[in-house]
């Protein structure tokens, strides 16, 4: 019981989500009150993202939103916590897609110049 009391005192974070939702399918609950995504939806989502888990959001009117998520190793989290680094990575990836690449013969000296 103590854990329930401490949880109820915890401040709940709210997320303001402005997206359009498309009705997809109605699924019944199984005997353990679970809903499965099903193979068709999993394949559809799998083509766009490799989700390891789903964040669950519950709206004030009872709507449930599942947001696909992946975990990031803690030693790499600093990249995503620094907007400058993320911006530079995205810029570099875009330049690579556009073919703006440079051949480096001596990697050590190239890295020292950075």
SULMO-V444038 format. One record per residue. N is the residue number from 0. PSI is psi as a letter, one per 20 degrees, with the letter a starting at -180 (* if undefined). D_LAST is the distance of its C-alpha to the last C-alpha in Angstrom with 1 decimal. Layout:
# SULMO-V444038
N	PSI	D_LAST
N	PSI	D_LAST
This chain:
# SULMO-V444038
0	h	56.4
1	h	54.2
2	h	51.0
3	g	52.4
4	g	53.1
5	h	49.6
6	h	48.0
7	h	50.2
8	i	49.1
9	p	45.4
10	p	43.9
11	p	43.3
12	p	40.2
13	q	41.0
14	p	38.8
15	o	39.7
16	p	39.5
17	n	40.2
18	q	40.4
19	p	43.1
20	p	44.7
21	p	46.6
22	p	49.6
23	g	49.0
24	q	51.7
25	p	54.1
26	p	53.9
27	q	56.6
28	q	55.9
29	a	56.8
30	i	59.2
31	j	56.4
32	k	55.4
33	q	52.2
34	p	50.8
35	q	49.0
36	h	46.6
37	q	48.1
38	g	46.8
39	g	46.7
40	h	44.5
41	g	42.3
42	g	41.7
43	g	41.1
44	h	38.5
45	h	37.0
46	h	36.1
47	h	33.9
48	q	32.6
49	n	32.8
50	p	34.4
51	h	34.9
52	r	37.0
53	p	38.3
54	q	38.1
55	p	41.7
56	p	42.5
57	p	46.1
58	r	47.2
59	h	50.0
60	j	52.4
61	i	51.6
62	q	49.1
63	p	46.7
64	p	43.2
65	p	41.2
66	o	37.4
67	q	35.7
68	q	32.9
69	q	30.6
70	q	29.4
71	p	25.8
72	q	25.1
73	h	24.8
74	i	21.6
75	i	20.0
76	h	21.9
77	h	19.3
78	g	17.4
79	i	20.6
80	i	21.4
81	o	18.4
82	h	19.0
83	g	15.6
84	g	14.0
85	g	17.0
86	g	16.7
87	h	13.1
88	g	14.3
89	h	17.5
90	g	16.0
91	g	13.9
92	h	17.2
93	g	19.2
94	h	17.3
95	g	17.7
96	h	21.4
97	i	21.7
98	j	20.6
99	m	17.5
100	r	15.6
101	p	13.9
102	p	15.0
103	p	12.8
104	h	15.1
105	n	13.1
106	g	10.9
107	g	10.2
108	h	9.0
109	g	6.8
110	h	5.3
111	h	5.5
112	h	3.8
113	*	0.0
